[in-house]
Amino acid sequence: MAPLKKRVHAFDIHVQDMTLRVTASPDLYEECRASAMQFWDQLHSFALRNQRFGTSKLPVELADGAPPLMVEIARMTALAGVGPMCAFEGAVTDYVGRFLASQSGEAVISNGGGYFAVTRKRTKLTVLHREEKKDGLAIVVDPKFGQLGVYTTMGRSDLPVGNVGSLVVLANSCTLADAVGVYALGLMAQPDPLKKTLAYLRSVQGVHGGIVIRGGDIGVAGTVEIAA
């Protein structure tokens, strides 16, 4: 990822079993950390009080009066066809990214195989590594997207057993990108995976596009600019 302007630094924030890699002014470390911990506490507490929210793999409808952030998570994951638990990491990344963007106008955060990005100029982001080569597959993050959430299978240890292939999802939030990524991985295990997965990516509101790789085949859906 190209460096942001002004004095920036990459620092890690640890939240439960997550490690958020934040590119920002070091002056924002404590505030970013407090933001992450505060939101995780809210999310964890709500999930304990509302068991289906924290355990269901299927969409969940929340009762009236639920906190707006929890309603947003439930709504985003329902668009993808999965339950809120499938996107907790993305939700935390979104929350910290939005806070950071409000402070500096830009934000670049990675969390496992996910990314949050708000940039002022076109920026290249490596989304997949190729074992047989030193380089990888990169996309262009365009400022026109505004807030961009990216899901990738790169470096993830929680992929389904027997999964063969690679996936990239670009969406208007990390919450949605994570949820769509989980559902899409299930499709990639079925017959004719490229056709089914690309059709699904095109069908979900809020998804800008995606890349699906299976064996020697690659498919692209929506608005994805692959960097040279």
ZADO-1210 file (C-alpha; in nm, 4 decimals, padded with zeros to 6 digits):
<atoms>
<atom x="00.0000" y="00.0000" z="00.0000" code="MET" pos="1"/>
<atom x="00.1412" y="00.3393" z="-00.0954" code="ALA" pos="2"/>
<atom x="00.2130" y="00.5589" z="00.2078" code="PRO" pos="3"/>
<atom x="-00.0247" y="00.8353" z="00.3034" code="LEU" pos="4"/>
<atom x="00.0878" y="01.1953" z="00.3071" code="LYS" pos="5"/>
<atom x="00.2261" y="01.3726" z="00.6151" code="LYS" pos="6"/>
<atom x="00.3864" y="01.1907" z="00.9048" code="ARG" pos="7"/>
<atom x="00.2523" y="00.8386" z="00.9136" code="VAL" pos="8"/>
<atom x="00.3406" y="00.5221" z="01.0917" code="HIS" pos="9"/>
<atom x="00.2180" y="00.1644" z="01.0884" code="ALA" pos="10"/>
<atom x="00.1140" y="00.0360" z="01.4284" code="PHE" pos="11"/>
<atom x="-00.0776" y="-00.2678" z="01.5537" code="ASP" pos="12"/>
<atom x="-00.3890" y="-00.2715" z="01.7676" code="ILE" pos="13"/>
<atom x="-00.4761" y="-00.6007" z="01.9354" code="HIS" pos="14"/>
<atom x="-00.8417" y="-00.6729" z="02.0064" code="VAL" pos="15"/>
<atom x="-00.9207" y="-01.0229" z="02.1332" code="GLN" pos="16"/>
<atom x="-00.7688" y="-01.2512" z="01.8656" code="ASP" pos="17"/>
<atom x="-00.7603" y="-00.9774" z="01.6015" code="MET" pos="18"/>
<atom x="-00.4623" y="-00.7662" z="01.4998" code="THR" pos="19"/>
<atom x="-00.5456" y="-00.4430" z="01.3199" code="LEU" pos="20"/>
<atom x="-00.2563" y="-00.2930" z="01.1250" code="ARG" pos="21"/>
<atom x="-00.3207" y="00.0806" z="01.1073" code="VAL" pos="22"/>
<atom x="-00.1400" y="00.3278" z="00.8828" code="THR" pos="23"/>
<atom x="-00.1752" y="00.6694" z="01.0444" code="ALA" pos="24"/>
<atom x="-00.0028" y="00.9370" z="01.2456" code="SER" pos="25"/>
<atom x="00.1405" y="00.7799" z="01.5625" code="PRO" pos="26"/>
<atom x="-00.0391" y="01.0560" z="01.7544" code="ASP" pos="27"/>
<atom x="-00.3642" y="00.8686" z="01.6851" code="LEU" pos="28"/>
<atom x="-00.2555" y="00.5365" z="01.8343" code="TYR" pos="29"/>
<atom x="-00.4253" y="00.5712" z="02.1721" code="GLU" pos="30"/>
<atom x="-00.7469" y="00.7051" z="02.0229" code="GLU" pos="31"/>
<atom x="-00.7600" y="00.4262" z="01.7623" code="CYS" pos="32"/>
<atom x="-00.6963" y="00.1652" z="02.0293" code="ARG" pos="33"/>
<atom x="-00.9652" y="00.3096" z="02.2569" code="ALA" pos="34"/>
<atom x="-01.2071" y="00.3193" z="01.9640" code="SER" pos="35"/>
<atom x="-01.1432" y="-00.0461" z="01.8800" code="ALA" pos="36"/>
<atom x="-01.1755" y="-00.1664" z="02.2383" code="MET" pos="37"/>
<atom x="-01.4916" y="00.0365" z="02.3007" code="GLN" pos="38"/>
<atom x="-01.6669" y="-00.1024" z="01.9955" code="PHE" pos="39"/>
<atom x="-01.5571" y="-00.4605" z="02.0648" code="TRP" pos="40"/>
<atom x="-01.6999" y="-00.4340" z="02.4168" code="ASP" pos="41"/>
<atom x="-02.0316" y="-00.3090" z="02.2745" code="GLN" pos="42"/>
<atom x="-02.0397" y="-00.5835" z="02.0115" code="LEU" pos="43"/>
<atom x="-01.9454" y="-00.8622" z="02.2525" code="HIS" pos="44"/>
<atom x="-02.1929" y="-00.7474" z="02.5180" code="SER" pos="45"/>
<atom x="-02.4782" y="-00.7283" z="02.2666" code="PHE" pos="46"/>
<atom x="-02.3946" y="-01.0742" z="02.1291" code="ALA" pos="47"/>
<atom x="-02.4025" y="-01.2212" z="02.4824" code="LEU" pos="48"/>
<atom x="-02.7451" y="-01.0701" z="02.5468" code="ARG" pos="49"/>
<atom x="-02.8778" y="-01.1693" z="02.2039" code="ASN" pos="50"/>
<atom x="-02.7636" y="-01.5256" z="02.1394" code="GLN" pos="51"/>
<atom x="-02.8842" y="-01.5543" z="01.7796" code="ARG" pos="52"/>
<atom x="-02.6915" y="-01.2399" z="01.6865" code="PHE" pos="53"/>
<atom x="-02.3712" y="-01.3986" z="01.8117" code="GLY" pos="54"/>
<atom x="-02.4198" y="-01.7550" z="01.6874" code="THR" pos="55"/>
<atom x="-02.6552" y="-01.7716" z="01.3875" code="SER" pos="56"/>
<atom x="-02.5047" y="-01.8362" z="01.0454" code="LYS" pos="57"/>
<atom x="-02.8336" y="-01.7241" z="00.8890" code="LEU" pos="58"/>
<atom x="-02.9715" y="-01.3672" z="00.8658" code="PRO" pos="59"/>
<atom x="-03.1077" y="-01.2235" z="01.1899" code="VAL" pos="60"/>
<atom x="-03.3776" y="-00.9601" z="01.2351" code="GLU" pos="61"/>
<atom x="-03.3298" y="-00.7485" z="01.5458" code="LEU" pos="62"/>
<atom x="-03.6061" y="-00.6181" z="01.7672" code="ALA" pos="63"/>
<atom x="-03.7039" y="-00.2513" z="01.7672" code="ASP" pos="64"/>
<atom x="-03.4760" y="-00.0429" z="01.9842" code="GLY" pos="65"/>
<atom x="-03.1578" y="-00.2363" z="01.9099" code="ALA" pos="66"/>
<atom x="-02.8422" y="-00.0187" z="01.8905" code="PRO" pos="67"/>
<atom x="-02.8015" y="00.1363" z="01.5417" code="PRO" pos="68"/>
<atom x="-02.4559" y="-00.0171" z="01.4901" code="LEU" pos="69"/>
<atom x="-02.5891" y="-00.3658" z="01.5638" code="MET" pos="70"/>
<atom x="-02.8819" y="-00.3051" z="01.3291" code="VAL" pos="71"/>
<atom x="-02.6346" y="-00.2054" z="01.0585" code="GLU" pos="72"/>
<atom x="-02.4357" y="-00.5265" z="01.1052" code="ILE" pos="73"/>
<atom x="-02.7517" y="-00.7381" z="01.0894" code="ALA" pos="74"/>
<atom x="-02.8712" y="-00.5547" z="00.7779" code="ARG" pos="75"/>
<atom x="-02.5375" y="-00.5787" z="00.5941" code="MET" pos="76"/>
<atom x="-02.4947" y="-00.9481" z="00.6644" code="THR" pos="77"/>
<atom x="-02.8560" y="-01.0189" z="00.5658" code="ALA" pos="78"/>
<atom x="-02.7864" y="-00.8639" z="00.2256" code="LEU" pos="79"/>
<atom x="-02.5150" y="-01.1256" z="00.1827" code="ALA" pos="80"/>
<atom x="-02.7354" y="-01.4097" z="00.3071" code="GLY" pos="81"/>
<atom x="-02.5476" y="-01.4899" z="00.6291" code="VAL" pos="82"/>
<atom x="-02.5669" y="-01.4122" z="01.0007" code="GLY" pos="83"/>
<atom x="-02.3943" y="-01.1282" z="01.1895" code="PRO" pos="84"/>
<atom x="-02.1315" y="-01.3608" z="01.3410" code="MET" pos="85"/>
<atom x="-01.9758" y="-01.3971" z="00.9941" code="CYS" pos="86"/>
<atom x="-01.8670" y="-01.0331" z="00.9898" code="ALA" pos="87"/>
<atom x="-01.7600" y="-00.9369" z="01.3421" code="PHE" pos="88"/>
<atom x="-01.3988" y="-00.8763" z="01.2327" code="GLU" pos="89"/>
<atom x="-01.5128" y="-00.6592" z="00.9425" code="GLY" pos="90"/>
<atom x="-01.7421" y="-00.4607" z="01.1715" code="ALA" pos="91"/>
<atom x="-01.4540" y="-00.3793" z="01.4084" code="VAL" pos="92"/>
<atom x="-01.2357" y="-00.2769" z="01.1135" code="THR" pos="93"/>
<atom x="-01.5147" y="-00.0526" z="00.9831" code="ASP" pos="94"/>
<atom x="-01.5582" y="00.1180" z="01.3178" code="TYR" pos="95"/>
<atom x="-01.1896" y="00.1979" z="01.3621" code="VAL" pos="96"/>
<atom x="-01.1554" y="00.2979" z="00.9961" code="GLY" pos="97"/>
<atom x="-01.4438" y="00.5415" z="01.0144" code="ARG" pos="98"/>
<atom x="-01.3013" y="00.6942" z="01.3299" code="PHE" pos="99"/>
<atom x="-00.9595" y="00.7327" z="01.1683" code="LEU" pos="100"/>
<atom x="-01.1052" y="00.8812" z="00.8500" code="ALA" pos="101"/>
<atom x="-01.2985" y="01.1359" z="01.0569" code="SER" pos="102"/>
<atom x="-00.9735" y="01.2482" z="01.2196" code="GLN" pos="103"/>
<atom x="-00.7375" y="01.2578" z="00.9220" code="SER" pos="104"/>
<atom x="-00.9510" y="01.2343" z="00.6080" code="GLY" pos="105"/>
<atom x="-00.7755" y="00.9104" z="00.5108" code="GLU" pos="106"/>
<atom x="-00.7610" y="00.5611" z="00.6547" code="ALA" pos="107"/>
<atom x="-00.5791" y="00.2403" z="00.5696" code="VAL" pos="108"/>
<atom x="-00.6348" y="-00.0586" z="00.7986" code="ILE" pos="109"/>
<atom x="-00.5737" y="-00.4295" z="00.7510" code="SER" pos="110"/>
<atom x="-00.7214" y="-00.7015" z="00.9694" code="ASN" pos="111"/>
<atom x="-00.6385" y="-01.0577" z="00.8732" code="GLY" pos="112"/>
<atom x="-00.7347" y="-01.0830" z="00.5086" code="GLY" pos="113"/>
<atom x="-00.9553" y="-00.7735" z="00.5183" code="GLY" pos="114"/>
<atom x="-00.8872" y="-00.4081" z="00.4403" code="TYR" pos="115"/>
<atom x="-01.0550" y="-00.0736" z="00.5046" code="PHE" pos="116"/>
<atom x="-00.9425" y="00.2116" z="00.2803" code="ALA" pos="117"/>
<atom x="-01.0359" y="00.5758" z="00.2330" code="VAL" pos="118"/>
<atom x="-00.7804" y="00.7554" z="00.0162" code="THR" pos="119"/>
<atom x="-00.7374" y="01.0931" z="-00.1496" code="ARG" pos="120"/>
<atom x="-00.5543" y="00.9525" z="-00.4511" code="LYS" pos="121"/>
<atom x="-00.5478" y="00.6319" z="-00.6508" code="ARG" pos="122"/>
<atom x="-00.3585" y="00.3724" z="-00.4506" code="THR" pos="123"/>
<atom x="-00.2401" y="00.0195" z="-00.5276" code="LYS" pos="124"/>
<atom x="-00.3319" y="-00.2590" z="-00.2874" code="LEU" pos="125"/>
<atom x="-00.1941" y="-00.6130" z="-00.3074" code="THR" pos="126"/>
<atom x="-00.4836" y="-00.8517" z="-00.2515" code="VAL" pos="127"/>
<atom x="-00.3364" y="-01.1917" z="-00.3443" code="LEU" pos="128"/>
<atom x="00.0115" y="-01.3417" z="-00.3325" code="HIS" pos="129"/>
<atom x="00.1276" y="-01.6044" z="-00.5778" code="ARG" pos="130"/>
<atom x="00.3510" y="-01.8671" z="-00.4233" code="GLU" pos="131"/>
<atom x="00.5406" y="-01.9413" z="-00.7394" code="GLU" pos="132"/>
<atom x="00.6306" y="-01.5754" z="-00.7962" code="LYS" pos="133"/>
<atom x="00.7565" y="-01.2899" z="-00.5845" code="LYS" pos="134"/>
<atom x="00.4856" y="-01.0527" z="-00.6990" code="ASP" pos="135"/>
<atom x="00.1112" y="-01.0813" z="-00.6491" code="GLY" pos="136"/>
<atom x="-00.2224" y="-00.9594" z="-00.7728" code="LEU" pos="137"/>
<atom x="-00.3005" y="-00.5967" z="-00.6916" code="ALA" pos="138"/>
<atom x="-00.6027" y="-00.3743" z="-00.7405" code="ILE" pos="139"/>
<atom x="-00.6393" y="00.0019" z="-00.7617" code="VAL" pos="140"/>
<atom x="-00.8257" y="00.1734" z="-00.4776" code="VAL" pos="141"/>
<atom x="-00.9958" y="00.4740" z="-00.6340" code="ASP" pos="142"/>
<atom x="-01.1074" y="00.7715" z="-00.4187" code="PRO" pos="143"/>
<atom x="-01.4407" y="00.7663" z="-00.6040" code="LYS" pos="144"/>
<atom x="-01.5403" y="00.4633" z="-00.3947" code="PHE" pos="145"/>
<atom x="-01.5240" y="00.6684" z="-00.0758" code="GLY" pos="146"/>
<atom x="-01.5170" y="00.4104" z="00.2020" code="GLN" pos="147"/>
<atom x="-01.4026" y="00.0757" z="00.0618" code="LEU" pos="148"/>
<atom x="-01.4059" y="-00.2603" z="00.2366" code="GLY" pos="149"/>
<atom x="-01.2036" y="-00.5444" z="00.0856" code="VAL" pos="150"/>
<atom x="-01.2235" y="-00.9148" z="00.1680" code="TYR" pos="151"/>
<atom x="-00.9448" y="-01.1449" z="00.0479" code="THR" pos="152"/>
<atom x="-00.8529" y="-01.5069" z="00.1125" code="THR" pos="153"/>
<atom x="-00.4882" y="-01.4014" z="00.1423" code="MET" pos="154"/>
<atom x="-00.3305" y="-01.5142" z="00.4682" code="GLY" pos="155"/>
<atom x="-00.6520" y="-01.6422" z="00.6252" code="ARG" pos="156"/>
<atom x="-00.6377" y="-01.9464" z="00.8508" code="SER" pos="157"/>
<atom x="-01.0159" y="-01.9901" z="00.8808" code="ASP" pos="158"/>
<atom x="-01.0942" y="-02.0950" z="00.5239" code="LEU" pos="159"/>
<atom x="-01.3262" y="-02.3951" z="00.4703" code="PRO" pos="160"/>
<atom x="-01.1601" y="-02.7347" z="00.4672" code="VAL" pos="161"/>
<atom x="-01.0922" y="-02.8397" z="00.1091" code="GLY" pos="162"/>
<atom x="-01.1187" y="-02.4853" z="-00.0226" code="ASN" pos="163"/>
<atom x="-00.9299" y="-02.4517" z="-00.3477" code="VAL" pos="164"/>
<atom x="-00.9175" y="-02.1105" z="-00.5019" code="GLY" pos="165"/>
<atom x="-00.8813" y="-01.7442" z="-00.4194" code="SER" pos="166"/>
<atom x="-01.1361" y="-01.4693" z="-00.3722" code="LEU" pos="167"/>
<atom x="-01.1414" y="-01.0901" z="-00.3529" code="VAL" pos="168"/>
<atom x="-01.4557" y="-00.8876" z="-00.2712" code="VAL" pos="169"/>
<atom x="-01.4849" y="-00.5083" z="-00.2915" code="LEU" pos="170"/>
<atom x="-01.7806" y="-00.3542" z="-00.1095" code="ALA" pos="171"/>
<atom x="-01.8950" y="-00.0331" z="00.0555" code="ASN" pos="172"/>
<atom x="-01.7949" y="-00.1667" z="00.3992" code="SER" pos="173"/>
<atom x="-01.5740" y="-00.4331" z="00.5539" code="CYS" pos="174"/>
<atom x="-01.8812" y="-00.5768" z="00.7236" code="THR" pos="175"/>
<atom x="-02.0491" y="-00.6422" z="00.3896" code="LEU" pos="176"/>
<atom x="-01.7272" y="-00.7564" z="00.2215" code="ALA" pos="177"/>
<atom x="-01.6640" y="-01.0141" z="00.4960" code="ASP" pos="178"/>
<atom x="-02.0208" y="-01.1432" z="00.4862" code="ALA" pos="179"/>
<atom x="-02.0182" y="-01.1740" z="00.1079" code="VAL" pos="180"/>
<atom x="-01.6788" y="-01.3429" z="00.1203" code="GLY" pos="181"/>
<atom x="-01.8090" y="-01.6109" z="00.3590" code="VAL" pos="182"/>
<atom x="-02.1114" y="-01.6863" z="00.1404" code="TYR" pos="183"/>
<atom x="-01.9078" y="-01.6798" z="-00.1812" code="ALA" pos="184"/>
<atom x="-01.6563" y="-01.9324" z="-00.0467" code="LEU" pos="185"/>
<atom x="-01.9427" y="-02.1776" z="-00.0080" code="GLY" pos="186"/>
<atom x="-02.0354" y="-02.1290" z="-00.3717" code="LEU" pos="187"/>
<atom x="-01.6759" y="-02.1872" z="-00.4778" code="MET" pos="188"/>
<atom x="-01.6969" y="-02.5406" z="-00.3405" code="ALA" pos="189"/>
<atom x="-01.9898" y="-02.6246" z="-00.5700" code="GLN" pos="190"/>
<atom x="-01.9868" y="-02.7387" z="-00.9322" code="PRO" pos="191"/>
<atom x="-01.9336" y="-02.4605" z="-01.1875" code="ASP" pos="192"/>
<atom x="-01.7941" y="-02.2313" z="-00.9129" code="PRO" pos="193"/>
<atom x="-01.6875" y="-01.9333" z="-01.1252" code="LEU" pos="194"/>
<atom x="-02.0274" y="-01.8832" z="-01.2863" code="LYS" pos="195"/>
<atom x="-02.2201" y="-01.9169" z="-00.9593" code="LYS" pos="196"/>
<atom x="-01.9834" y="-01.7031" z="-00.7548" code="THR" pos="197"/>
<atom x="-01.9595" y="-01.4207" z="-01.0089" code="LEU" pos="198"/>
<atom x="-02.3388" y="-01.4141" z="-01.0487" code="ALA" pos="199"/>
<atom x="-02.3744" y="-01.3902" z="-00.6710" code="TYR" pos="200"/>
<atom x="-02.1222" y="-01.1054" z="-00.6447" code="LEU" pos="201"/>
<atom x="-02.3140" y="-00.9114" z="-00.9101" code="ARG" pos="202"/>
<atom x="-02.6417" y="-00.9623" z="-00.7255" code="SER" pos="203"/>
<atom x="-02.5577" y="-00.8200" z="-00.3822" code="VAL" pos="204"/>
<atom x="-02.6406" y="-00.4549" z="-00.3229" code="GLN" pos="205"/>
<atom x="-02.3358" y="-00.2623" z="-00.2022" code="GLY" pos="206"/>
<atom x="-02.0768" y="-00.4872" z="-00.3679" code="VAL" pos="207"/>
<atom x="-01.8586" y="-00.2999" z="-00.6172" code="HIS" pos="208"/>
<atom x="-01.7031" y="-00.6123" z="-00.7635" code="GLY" pos="209"/>
<atom x="-01.4821" y="-00.9119" z="-00.7068" code="GLY" pos="210"/>
<atom x="-01.2225" y="-01.1506" z="-00.8391" code="ILE" pos="211"/>
<atom x="-01.2604" y="-01.5296" z="-00.8343" code="VAL" pos="212"/>
<atom x="-00.9704" y="-01.7637" z="-00.9090" code="ILE" pos="213"/>
<atom x="-01.0104" y="-02.1401" z="-00.9318" code="ARG" pos="214"/>
<atom x="-00.7310" y="-02.3504" z="-01.0748" code="GLY" pos="215"/>
<atom x="-00.6130" y="-02.1800" z="-01.3911" code="GLY" pos="216"/>
<atom x="-00.9385" y="-01.9860" z="-01.4365" code="ASP" pos="217"/>
<atom x="-01.0027" y="-01.6278" z="-01.3262" code="ILE" pos="218"/>
<atom x="-01.3266" y="-01.4325" z="-01.3331" code="GLY" pos="219"/>
<atom x="-01.3972" y="-01.0667" z="-01.2597" code="VAL" pos="220"/>
<atom x="-01.7312" y="-00.9149" z="-01.1607" code="ALA" pos="221"/>
<atom x="-01.8296" y="-00.5497" z="-01.1385" code="GLY" pos="222"/>
<atom x="-01.5922" y="-00.2586" z="-01.1031" code="THR" pos="223"/>
<atom x="-01.2445" y="-00.3907" z="-01.0293" code="VAL" pos="224"/>
<atom x="-00.9312" y="-00.2315" z="-01.1705" code="GLU" pos="225"/>
<atom x="-00.6373" y="-00.4706" z="-01.1619" code="ILE" pos="226"/>
<atom x="-00.3098" y="-00.2837" z="-01.1208" code="ALA" pos="227"/>
<atom x="-00.0361" y="-00.3244" z="-01.3783" code="ALA" pos="228"/>
</atoms>
